[in-house]
Amino acid sequence: MKRFAVALAASVMLTTAACSFAAAQTVRSEAAEHPRLVAAIRELEGAIQYLEAAPHDFGGHKAAAIRDSRAAIVQLRAALAYRARMDRR
């Protein structure tokens, strides 16, 4: 579990570092092509905020739900970035 968290954090850092301004512009245009993915990211971010602010732990599932939601956001952003790279070819 700990290795997954470290790998996920490293993946996020590498993805963020590798993204230049031009690539970010392309990702934004790609996001316009896939509004449901953008909406899913927004909804997941809102769910994370809600869970973090909640006073209860949802039967012990709160931490895992937050972790997995963050991982899903990383994957959705990676999917948009992939499409952007493919479209630049």
N, C-alpha and C positions, 0 to 999 in steps of 0.2 A: 504494500500500500504506500509506504514511504517512498519507494523507488518510483512509483507512478507519479506521485506529487512532484518529485524532483525532476523527472523527465518532462512532465507537463509544464513546469515553470521554465525549464530550459527551452522547451519548444516555443513557449510564448515569447521569451526574450529573443530567441533567434528570429522568429517570425517578425517581431517588431523591429529589430535592428536591421533586417534585410530589406525592409520596405522603404524605398526612396520616395521623394515627393512625386515624381512622375508616376511611379507605380501606385501610389496612393490615389492619384487622380484617376488612373485606369480602374482601380478597385472601386472607386466611387461610381464611375460610369457603369461598371459591371453590376454594382448594387442596384442601380436603376433598372437594369435588365431582369433582376431577380428580387422583386420587392417582398416576396414571401419569406425569403431567407433573411432579409433585413428586418422584417417584422418579427421573425422568430428570435433573432438576436435581441431585439428591443424587449420582447416579452420575457425572455430568459433573464435579462439584466434586471427587469422589474421584479421578477420572482425572487431573484437573489436578494434584492434590497428588502423585499417583504419578509423573506425568511430570516435574514440577519436581524431585522427589527422585532421579530416575533418573540414574545416572552416565553414561549414553550418550545420544546424540541421535537414536536410531531412524532412522538413515540420512538425517539431515538434516530429518526431518519433525517433530521435537519442538516447535519454536517455533510452527510453523503449527498443529499439533494443539492446543496450549495456547490460542493466539489464537482459533481457530475454536470451541473448546469454550466459551471465555468468551463469545463472540458468541452461541452457541446458548443459553447460560444467560440472557443478556439477552433474547433473543427469547421464550424460554419464560416468563420472568417477565412480559414485556409481554403475552403472550397471556392469562395469568391475570389481570393487571390489567385488560385489555380486557373480559374476561368479567365481572369484578367491576363495572366501570362500567356495562355493559349491564344487569346484574341490578338495579342501583340505580334504574334508570329506571322 
